[in-house]
């Protein structure tokens, strides 16, 4: 989810906190017949970053990156499947 750009907000909204309402992601309802409550998140500006906040995207990308041998093997299989497809098209008379 991306937050709105500060330049797109009007003069009256500059510097005010942004409140996000996420339905059915909050606390449990008092009875089981009711859905979960709304999760209310307030985003405010600060001069210093919170020490507990960290970027997960770069760390996650390092962990999820496939090893080079898997990439190479996948490319070889894809090339063989393409060759097999073209050969079958040739045998059936649809190609060449």
Secondary structure, DSSP 8 states (H G I E B T S, - for coil): -----GGGS-TTTTTS-EEEEETT-SS--SSTTS----EEEEE---SS--TT---HHHHHHHHH---HHHHHHHHHHHHHHHHHHHHHHHHHTS--
